């Protein structure tokens, strides 16, 4: 029973991540600029994107970015 539950949870997480990866960030057409300096680390850039409101789910973004490269 625990194996079935774990499989269902894993399937849900994978489907959620695929949906997140294929969904546009939003429908706001306001132009914004965020400068990411050369050499800035991924986690620092991720924090800047989150703080500026460009992403809504930093952990999901991080997972998808690491997966897609």
Order of alpha helices (4+ residues) and beta strands (2+ residues): alpha-alpha-alpha
